[in-house]
Amino acid sequence: MSTAASVSTRRPAAASRLLMSGNEAVARAVWEAGARVAAAYPGTPSTEILEALATYPDIYSEWSVNEKVSLEVALGAAMAGSRSFCAMKHVGMNVASDALMTMTLTGVVGGLVIAIADDVGLSSSQNEQDSRFWGRFAHVPLLEPADSQEAHAFTLAAFALSERFEVPVILRLTTRICHVKGLVTVGERSEPAVAGFRKDVGRWVMVPSAAGRRLPLMFERERNLRSAAETSELNCTEMGSDRRVGFITSGPAYMHVRESFPAAPVFKLGFSYPLPFARLRAFAEQCERIVVVEEVEPLIESELKAQGIAVIGKDILPLSGELSPQILKPAIARLLGEPEPPAAPTPALPVFPRPPTMCVACPHLGVYYTLSQLRNVTISGDIGCYTLGFGQPWNALDACISMGASMGMALGLDKGRSDAEQGQKIVAVIGDSTFLHMGMQGLLDIVYNRGNVTVLLLDNRAVGMTGGQDNPGSGRDIHGEDAPRVDFVRLVKALGVRDERVHLVNAYELPVLLRTLREETKIPEPSVIITSQPCVLIKDYHALKPYTVIEDKCTGCGNCVDVGCPAIHVTRRDRVRKASGREVDLAFVRIESAACTGCGLCLKPCAPDAIVHVDTLAMPIKIVRTS
């Protein structure tokens, strides 16, 4: 059972219970804590925290252009004495860390809680970094809930801890916490007093001399935090009857341990940095062996070993992925020299593989189809739905590292090319929100350093990958209200791209897009092609009449299949021999008219003109059923 019930959360007597995800529970607690400002940049698995917060009254919420700005907004509110909140996924703190590493010196006035959601298991991220490092690196406390109830309770506790020690507090979540639902006892909103901003250049102006004076205060605060961790109710011991192996764990890994070994002693860390070494040492002395179960890096294990406490950890457990019972039980059985439990039975009928793809009528489909027609091109990609362009049928993406990196990588590919690659074309692909997040600086660098790069700026008016959230390019704020909309043409020109090298193209007009790409990649200077069509999942998109295939006219050329639209289905494949003796593969298709939105992308490459609107046929559509 979760220990959250023992945590004081200032709930009123007439509290109610709601079924909530961890993200929703955190949002509720931020509101209950009386926070006045909340900011974030969307990123799975943290996105829903701010989306839920935006539905509560009495709190200002915003989608910021990136995580660094969101943390600075939250810090400004905390400097003014208001409780504030910031949320991001794990890689977002890489962007925000510049601000974090100095605010740990200034401290805060109003409570400031930073939720960082780690994607353990790489469900939707390019890496699996462990955000617990930030607590150590920045010398700030770190709390780790294990379920939705604790996500709520620990958020409230984090605000109290932040104000007690005048320090930002990190709330470390994982996908397992963010998206799994449970019953949560909730309360009502409190209204803490707001002190207001008090000028103090020795604290708020971090020139070297001022920062030097704040360093001893930071280390003194950390010593006091260590003492607080020793007595915190967020850390608890559960002594079981089978003391052959005791476990030290935190976060959702606690749930896996408790499920796997219900009779084993467990030290559950909720306040996991600084570590309560005295309590952990006393716990270890009561067990024959101690195994540290942590996701994903051996942080606790290493720190305990440095204290001379004998523990076992990553020498028997994996360094990546969730530590589920299927992982824990065999590992502990091997440690004890016992037979390993039988593996879970394999399904008799494996699930048919369904690789991720773009949506029906996605405006990025035509972009990647067009890129796949080019030769001698290196394509530097970025983070977004359009990252899927690396796969079939396009195979039109050669690199993707991090948000905004397409620009810098493209310039490096240009400047670092070999003599044999001088005829190679360099194209950078980036989405509208990613461009505003971290791509503008890269384009400025390309212009300033005279890079020979063609940039494809894909404007679909949404943060499509995380659910269609709004951004400064959509013309709406987080509440759906009208907001100033960025003019990308004027913006890229302001960054120095010459007027004649900036083109605004309809993403569905494939001939125009192909011609523009061919022309611009021949020009040895920076150019930008902006494709403008809304994401098909947002209200700005308006579907047209769907299309169908005239079976008798379809020659099996398969050109429409290369567009990659999921509404196009191959019904039959044949291999025929041409008069020249060359064998060719034919793919006869149908269009799922119920899914088709009439974008017309498949019309352009269709050689026999076999694709028509459903209502233009003189006879009823023949429905082809496939098993």
TILUM-638933 format. One record per residue (C-alpha): residue in three letters; z, x, y. Coordinates in steps of 0.1 Angstrom, whole numbers, plus 2048, in hexadecimal, padded with zeros to 3 digits. Each point is the difference from the previous one (the first is absolute). Layout:
ALAZXY/...
//
This chain:
MET800800800/SER7F980C823/THR81D80D815/ALA7F37F0820/ALA8197E47FE/SER81C819807/VAL7F080B821/SER80C7F1820/THR7E27EF811/ARG8117EA81A/ARG7F27E17EF/PRO80D7DE80C/ALA8137EB7E7/ALA7E47E67FE/ALA7E68197F4/SER7E27F57EC/ARG7EC8107E4/LEU7DB806802/LEU7E680E7E8/MET7F381F812/SER7ED8207FA/GLY81182080B/ASN7E980181F/GLU8097DC809/ALA8258087FB/VAL7FE81F817/ALA7EF7EB81B/ARG81B7E57FD/ALA81C81A804/VAL7EF81081E/TRP8007DE811/GLU8247F87F5/ALA80B82280E/GLY7F57F5822/ALA7E4819804/ARG7EB7FA81F/VAL7E28177F9/ALA7EC8067E0/ALA7E08157FD/ALA7EA80C7E3/TYR7DE8097F4/PRO7F47ED7E1/GLY8018147DF/THR8067F57DD/PRO81B7FB7F4/SER8117FB821/THR7E87E8812/GLU8127DF7FA/ILE82080C811/LEU7F27FD823/GLU7EA7E27F6/ALA8207ED7F6/LEU81380D81F/ALA7E57F2817/THR8097DD7F4/TYR82480380D/PRO80A7F6823/ASP813816819/ILE7F08217F6/TYR7E281280E/SER7E880B7E4/GLU7E0815803/TRP7E68107EB/SER7FE823810/VAL7E08157FF/ASN8118197E8/GLU8228087F1/LYS80981A81A/VAL7FC7E781C/SER8147E67ED/LEU81D8177FC/GLU7FF80A824/VAL8017DB80A/ALA81E7FB7EA/LEU81181F80E/GLY7FA7F5824/ALA8117DE7F8/ALA81D8127EF/MET80481781F/ALA8037E1815/GLY81D7F47E9/SER7ED7E67EC/ARG8008007DB/SER7DD8087F4/PHE7EC8047E0/CYS7E18137F4/ALA7ED7FD7DF/MET7E58157EF/LYS7F480C7DE/HIS8098227F4/VAL7E181280F/GLY8077EF821/MET81F816805/ASN7E981E7FF/VAL7F07F2820/ALA8217F6810/SER81481F7F7/ASP7FA811821/ALA8167E6811/LEU8197FE7E3/MET808825801/THR80A7FF824/MET8117DE801/THR81880E7E6/LEU80D81681C/THR8017E681C/GLY80F7E57E9/VAL7FF7DC80A/VAL8157E6813/GLY7F57E07F0/GLY7FD8007DA/LEU7DE80D7F3/VAL7F67FA7DC/ILE7E080F7F2/ALA7F27F07E0/ILE7EA8187EC/ALA7EF7F17E2/ASP7F68197E5/ASP7E47F77E8/VAL80F80D7E0/GLY7E47FF7E6/LEU7E4802819/SER7F77DB801/SER7ED803821/SER80582280E/GLN7F0823801/ASN8208127F6/GLU8237F97F3/GLN817812818/ASP8267FB7FF/SER80D7F4822/ARG82480A7F7/PHE7F682280C/TRP8007F3824/GLY8257F97FE/ARG8078257F8/PHE7E580D817/ALA80B7EC81F/HIS8258007F8/VAL8027DA801/PRO8117E87E7/LEU7EB7EF7E5/LEU8077E07EE/GLU7EF7F47E0/PRO8027DB7F5/ALA7F97F77DC/ASP7F57DC804/SER7F97E581A/GLN8257F7805/GLU808824807/ALA7E2804816/HIS80F7E5816/ALA82480D7FE/PHE7F7825805/THR7EA7F881F/LEU81F7F0810/ALA81581D7F5/ALA7E681880E/PHE8027F1823/ALA826803800/LEU7FE8247F3/SER7E680981A/GLU8167F481D/ARG81F80F7F1/PHE7F18237FF/GLU7E57FB81C/VAL7E580B7E8/PRO7E07F17F1/VAL8057F47DD/ILE7E48017E5/LEU7FE7E37E8/ARG7EC80D7E3/LEU7ED7E67ED/THR7E68017E3/THR7E57E97F5/ARG8187F27E6/ILE8187F681B/CYS7E67F4819/HIS7ED7E87EB/VAL8187F37E5/LYS8127E0809/GLY8247F77FA/LEU81B7E880D/VAL80E80C821/THR81F7F2812/VAL7F77FF825/GLY8137F9820/GLU7F97F9824/ARG7F781681D/SER81A813814/GLU7FB80A824/PRO80F822806/ALA80480B825/VAL7E481680F/ALA80E81E812/GLY7E1808814/PHE7F0822806/ARG81781A810/LYS7EF81E80F/ASP80B8217F0/VAL7E681B801/GLY8168177EB/ARG7FC7E77E4/TRP7DE7EF805/VAL7EB81D80E/MET7FB8177E2/VAL7F7821811/PRO80B81E7EB/SER821805813/ALA80A7DC7FB/ALA7F67FF7DC/GLY8148207FA/ARG81F7EE80D/ARG7FA7E27E9/LEU7FC8147E0/PRO8268057FA/LEU8057DB806/MET7E67F87E5/PHE8118167E6/GLU8237F3809/ARG7F27DC7FC/GLU7F280A7DE/ARG82280C7F5/ASN80F7DF80A/LEU7E57ED7EE/ARG8088147E0/SER8247F4803/ALA7F57DD806/ALA7EA8017E0/GLU81F80A7EC/THR8117DF808/SER7E27E9804/GLU7FF7E07EC/LEU7DA8057FD/ASN80881B7E6/CYS8117F37E1/THR80A80A7DD/GLU7FB7EA7E1/MET8138107E2/GLY7F27F57DF/SER80D8047DD/ASP7E68197F3/ARG807820813/ARG7E88177ED/VAL7E87FE81D/GLY8097F5824/PHE7E67F981A/ILE7FD808825/THR7E57EB810/SER7F57ED81F/GLY7E87E480B/PRO7EC7EC7E6/ALA80581C7E7/TYR8247F37FD/MET7F27DF7F2/HIS7EC8137E6/VAL81E8147F5/ARG8167E17FE/GLU7E67ED7EC/SER7FB81D7E8/PHE82480B7FB/PRO8187E3808/ALA81E8127F0/ALA7FB821812/PRO81480C81F/VAL7EB7FF820/PHE80680E822/LYS7EB7EB817/LEU7F6810821/GLY7F97E781C/PHE80981881C/SER7EC81C7F0/TYR80081A81D/PRO816811806/LEU80C8017DC/PRO8257F97F8/PHE8058217ED/ALA8257FB7F9/ARG7FB7DE7F0/LEU7E280B7ED/ARG81381E7F2/ALA81D7EA7F5/PHE7E77E87EF/ALA7EF81D7EE/GLU82080C7F1/GLN8057DF7EE/CYS7DF8027EC/GLU7F38187E5/ARG7DE803811/ILE7F37F5822/VAL7DC7F6805/VAL7F27FB823/VAL7E67E4801/GLU7EE801821/GLU7DD7F780C/VAL7EE816805/GLU80B82480A/PRO81F8127F2/LEU8137FF821/ILE8217F37F4/GLU7FD8167E1/SER7FA81F814/GLU81C7F9818/LEU8197FA7E4/LYS7F681F7EE/ALA805814821/GLN8247F2800/GLY80580D7DD/ILE7FF7DE7F0/ALA7EE8017DE/VAL7E67E57FF/ILE7DF7F97ED/GLY7E37F1812/LYS7DB808803/ASP8018177E2/ILE8007E07EA/LEU7F27E7819/PRO7DD7FF811/LEU7FA80C823/SER7EB7E280A/GLY7FF7DA7FB/GLU81B7E67FA/LEU81C8097E8/SER7FE7DF7EC/PRO8137FA7E0/GLN7E180A7EC/ILE804822810/LEU8268037FF/LYS8087F47DD/PRO7EB81A7ED/ALA80B81C817/ILE8257F97FB/ALA7FB7FB7DA/ARG7F08237FF/LEU81D80E814/LEU8197F27E7/GLY7EB80A7E2/GLU7FC7DB7F6/PRO7E07EF7F3/GLU7EA7F481D/PRO7FD7DA804/PRO7DF7F27F5/ALA7E57FF81A/ALA7F67DE80F/PRO7E47F17EB/THR7DD80580E/PRO7EE7DF809/ALA7E77F77E5/LEU7E67F881A/PRO80181881D/VAL7F97F2823/PHE7DB80580A/PRO7FF81C81A/ARG7FC7F3824/PRO7FD81D818/PRO8087F7825/THR7E37F6815/MET7F87F2822/CYS8007DB807/VAL7E17E97FE/ALA7ED804821/CYS81781D80C/PRO7EE81081D/HIS8078227F1/LEU7E97F87E3/GLY7E0805814/VAL80E820810/TYR8058107DE/TYR7E07F37F2/THR7EE81081D/LEU8138217FD/SER7F68017DB/GLN7DC80080B/LEU803820814/ARG7FA8227F2/ASN810822809/VAL81F7EF80F/THR8258097FD/ILE8167E2807/SER82480580D/GLY8147E07FA/ASP8217F180B/ILE81C7E97F6/GLY7F77DB7FE/CYS7EC7E77EB/TYR7E2815806/THR80F81C7EB/LEU7F27ED7E2/GLY7DE80D80B/PHE80681E7E9/GLY7FB7EA7E1/GLN7E47ED7EF/PRO7E67F6809/TRP800813821/ASN80E8237F8/ALA7FF805825/LEU821811809/ASP8088257FB/ALA82380580E/CYS81E7EB80A/ILE82280F808/SER8157EE81B/MET7FE7E881D/GLY7E780D81A/ALA7F881F7EC/SER7DB7F77FD/MET7F980D823/GLY8118227FD/MET7F28057DD/ALA7DD7F880C/LEU80281981C/GLY80D81A7E7/LEU7E47F87E8/ASP7E880681C/LYS80F82080D/GLY80780E7DE/ARG7DF7F97EF/SER7EE81B7ED/ASP7DE80E80A/ALA7F17EC7E3/GLU80F7DF80E/GLN7F2802823/GLY7E97E37F9/GLN81D7EB7F3/LYS8097E1815/ILE8257F9807/VAL80C7DC803/ALA8237F5807/VAL80A7DC7F7/ILE81F7F080F/GLY80D7DC806/ASP8097F1821/SER8268007FB/THR8008227F1/PHE7EB80D81D/LEU81A7F2818/HIS81D80D7EA/MET7F68257FE/GLY7DA803803/MET7FB801825/GLN80E823803/GLY7E880B7E4/LEU7E17F2812/LEU80C811820/ASP8028217ED/ILE7DD7FB7F2/VAL7F27FA823/TYR81481C810/ASN7F58197E6/ARG7DC7F47FE/GLY8017F57DC/ASN7E07F67EF/VAL80F7E07F1/THR7F57DC7FE/VAL81E7E8801/LEU7FE7DD7F0/LEU81B7EB810/LEU8047E17EB/ASP80E7E5816/ASN80B7E27EB/ARG81B7F4819/ALA81D8037E8/VAL8168187EC/GLY7EE7F47E2/MET8108157E5/THR8237F3806/GLY7F77DC804/GLY7EC7FA820/GLN81B80881A/ASP7F6801824/ASN7FC820815/PRO7F4808823/GLY7DD7FC7F4/SER8047DC7F5/GLY80A7F0821/ARG8207F07F2/ASP82480B7FD/ILE8187FD7E2/HIS8067DB809/GLY7DB7F8801/GLU8007FD826/ASP7E480D815/ALA80382580A/PRO7EA819811/ARG7E580C7E8/VAL7F38237FF/ASP7DB805808/PHE7F681B7E7/VAL7DF807811/ARG811808821/LEU81D8127EE/VAL7EA8197ED/LYS7EB806820/ALA820807812/LEU80981A7E5/GLY7E081280A/VAL7E57F47E9/ARG7DF7FD814/ASP7F47DD807/GLU7E08047EC/ARG81380C7E2/VAL8157E07FD/HIS7F27E27ED/LEU80E7DE7F8/VAL7F17F27E0/ASN8047E07EC/ALA80E80B7DF/TYR7EA7E77EE/GLU7DF80C80F/LEU7F881B7E6/PRO7DE80B80D/VAL80F806823/LEU81E8127F2/LEU7EB8167EA/ARG7E880981C/THR81C807818/LEU8128167E6/ARG7E08147F9/GLU7FA806825/GLU82380A809/THR8068177E3/LYS7E181480C/ILE810805823/PRO815820801/GLU81C7F2815/PRO81C7E67FD/SER7F57DC7FC/VAL8127E07F8/ILE7F27E17EE/ILE8177E2803/THR7FB7E57E6/SER80F7DF80C/GLN8067E27E9/PRO8227F07F9/CYS8128047DF/VAL7F77E37E9/LEU8257F87FB/ILE8097F9824/LYS7FA7E1815/ASP7E6811815/TYR7E88007E2/HIS7EA7E17FC/ALA7EF7FB7DF/LEU7DB7F57FF/LYS7EC7EE7E6/PRO8028127DE/TYR7E380F7ED/THR7F37FD7DD/VAL7E68127EA/ILE7DF7F17F5/GLU80180B7DC/ASP7DA7FF7FB/LYS7FB81881E/CYS81B8197F7/THR7EF81F7F3/GLY8208127F7/CYS7FC81B81A/GLY826801805/ASN7FD809825/CYS8187E4809/VAL81A80E7E7/ASP801820813/VAL80E7EE81F/GLY8207FC7EB/CYS8077DC809/PRO8187F07E6/ALA7EE7DF803/ILE7E280F7EE/HIS8028007DA/VAL7E98117E8/THR7F77E77E5/ARG7E88167EB/ARG7F68247FE/ASP7DE80C7F1/ARG7EF8227FC/VAL7DB7FF803/ARG7E581A7FF/LYS7E880281D/ALA7DB8077FC/SER80782480A/GLY8178037E2/ARG820802815/GLU81C7E97F5/VAL8137EC81A/ASP81F7EB7FE/LEU7FE7DC80D/ALA81E7EB80B/PHE7FA7DB803/VAL81A7EF816/ARG80F7E080C/ILE8157F981F/GLU8217EE7FE/SER7F77E781B/ALA8247F3802/ALA80B82380A/CYS7E2809816/THR8057FD826/GLY7DC80480A/CYS803822810/GLY7DC8087F5/LEU8078257F6/CYS7EF7FB7DE/LEU7E07F2811/LYS7F582180F/PRO7FC8157E0/CYS7F37E37EA/ALA7DD80C7F8/PRO7F17DF7F2/ASP8117E981A/ALA8127EE7E4/ILE81F7F8814/VAL8007E0814/HIS8197E7810/VAL80D7E87E6/ASP7F37E2813/THR7DC80D803/LEU7F77FC7DB/ALA7EA7E37F7/MET8127FB7E0/PRO8248007F6/ILE8108227FB/LYS80180A7DC/ILE82380C7F7/VAL80081D7E9/ARG81F8027EB/THR80A8217F1/SER81B8067E6/
//
